[in-house]
Amino acid sequence: MNTEVVLKDNQVLVMDGLMRTTTTDTTSGIPILKDLPYIGKLFGSETTTFKKTELMIFITPHVISNSEDSEFVTRKFKKRLTNLKNLDPRRS
């Protein structure tokens, strides 16, 4: 993705997004009887489930005017990354 924009400090930009729809068909019921032609539907049920997932990209620029602000933002960002690593279920 390559974009050029002009924004004010702390103004939010919505860049793009990805959407995915997943469909799941499930059949349940009494074994063998649910598979009989014509009368099988009396002994079972069919369910269709739709799941929609959306991923949006938001960008908020922050103007850093001095080295103290820069260090503060850097520490805050590193702390966020550490917190994300701690939430990773693969690391349990």
Buried (B, 14 or more C-beta within 10 A) or exposed (E): EEEEEEEEEEEEEEEEEEEEEEEEEEEEBEEEEBEEEEEBEEBBEEEEEEEEEEEEEEEEBEEBEEEEEEEEEEEEEEEEEEEEEEEEEEEE
